[in-house]
């Protein structure tokens, strides 16, 4: 038995409501199960029950065994002083408040319907070949139920991504321009160099970027220098010019490169080398000096393609790294890369900014997402193989959030699919 089933049964009152009795034999009537608490403290706040002739208002705690009350040290915790009912599967020991008064207990073992227990066991039956617990059943689920749930999953994913932006906003003293600069730079680093580029963005005050006067060479020299990419002695004129410029700007602005993580080249395709991505980023930020306001004003996918499509400096047409030439290829930011920037940085920022301004940008974001094809990865492909529609990037993002935050954590009873299966509908 798992505690999540007991939470589900209590929260949704999935038990016979007539004839309930506490373990001491007193009649019990559930008036209101209370609000579920996701943080420390009792599991449900502000519940209402009648036990015998007495009306109670307070909190409810849920455990598999009554003895878990003592195992979790609740008896001495003041947060549990207002528990009016202990809901358990097995009443193995009597439970008392700190003052020695017994806490009424409801044992669900005899009240949960057998069909629900069978459905629950089938849902969590171990099957190493199954992608997710409900792999056999989710394809048959009514789309009118699944579609709103996926919409909610995408909103949750936006809110999840917004947390990092809110932390950056606090550390930058509500400077939205700097937040975009740091977070966009992090996303230019993708997974392998995301942490490195994030440390680079944190080390460079955005006011210095403004003072560089829209010169991509100067910004490129600062980014390469802070990232530790100008520490060699290459006999390359462009490299030497960047070194010289960085030495001057470092002294002028008092730049410190010690907190910056050096970026990696290993395991990357040449187009994603940090040299190329940093040069593209420098070009974007010098050609679009008011990028934040442009991002907020832009509402269509095609406009974002124009806004963000910039090319690394001319030197990189024939290079991927310093000192080694290659065939001539302009290193332009691709549409696929722009889509990643939109998904992981720009659209969450638009959502976060609109919320702070008291607006709802969800419909605008959904319209942009409808034109972005779904990303290709193992998780999204596995949902598609179950016969589920993955028509655009919003669907893919929703399924990613569903898998990482619900399926892989066995939070089936907090998912509309698991709840429907338990209800036998």
Secondary structure, DSSP 8 states (H G I E B T S, - for coil): --HHHHHHHHHTT-S--TT-B-TTS-BEEEEE--EE--SSS-SEEEEEEEETTEEEEEEEEEEEETTHHHHTTGGG-GGGTTEEEEEEEE--S--B-TTS-B--EEEGGGTS-HHHHHHHHHHT---TT-SSTTTTTGGGS-HHHHHHHHHHHHHHHHHHHHHHHHHHHHHTTS-HHHHHHHHHHHHHTHHHHHHHHHHHHHHS-HHHHHHTTT-HHHHHHHHHHHTT-S-S----HHHHHHHHHHHHHHHHHT---TTS-----TT--GGG-HHHHHHHHHHHHHH-TTHHHHHHH--SHHHHHHHH--B--GGGGGEEETTEE------B--HHHHHHHIIIIIHHHHHHHHHHTT---HHHHHHHHTTS-----HHHHHHHHTT----SHHHHHHHHHHHHHTGGGT-GGGSHHHHHHHHT-
